[in-house]
Amino acid sequence: MFQLLSIVQLVLAILLIALVLIQRANTDASGAFGADGGSGAALEKRGAEKTVYRLTLLVALLFVASVLFPIIKG
């Protein structure tokens, strides 16, 4: 069981890293300081970008669950 969980965690970690790297980076630092500089609609995720974002959240939640599972199971 422990070996299977380790393999699942490894696969999820690699997938999570790949998904984070695929996402478009926002190089404009003004967003970090609250200066939007335009309408919020321009920063809205659409299409494939939204799908990758949601998939990243799902994989991150699965990874956290796989890490917490042995702790909760005891």
N, C-alpha and C positions, 0 to 999 in steps of 0.2 A: 504494500500500500504506500509506504514512504517513497519508494523508488518511482512509482507511477505519479505521485504528487510532485516529485521533483522534476520529472519530465514535463508535466503539464505547466509548472511554473516557468521552466526554461523556455518552452514554446511561447507562452503568453508574454514573457519578458521580451523576447526577440520580436514578436509581432507588435507589441506596444512601442518599442523603440522605432521600428520601421514606420508605424503609423504617425508617430510624432514627427519624424523627419520628413514625411511626405507632405505634411500640412504646410501651407504657405506661411512664411514668417513675415510679421509686420515689423519692418525696420524703423518705422517712424516712432520715436520715443515720446512724442507729444501725447499719445494716448495714455501713457503711464502717469502723466501729470494732470489729466483731466481736460486738457485742451483738445477738444474733438476736431476742430478745424473744418467741420462740414457736417452734413446730415448723417444720422445714424444708419440710414438705408444703404449708404455706400459700403458699410462694413458688415452688412448682413450676409450670412453664409447661404449659398444657393447651390443646388444641384449636387455635383460630385463632392464639392468641398463640405457640404452639410452632411453627406453620407459618411465621409471619412471622419469627420468630427464625431458623429454619433457612434461610429464603430470604435473609435479611440476611447470614448467614454465607456462603452460596453466592455472592451478588453481590459481597461483599467479596473473596472469594478470586479470582473472575473479574477484578475490577478490578486486584488486585495482579498477577495473571498477565499482564494486558494491559499493565501498566506495565513489568514485568520482561522481557517478550518481546523488545522491541528491544535491550535490554542483553545478554541471553543470546545472541540471534541474531548480534549483532555487526555 
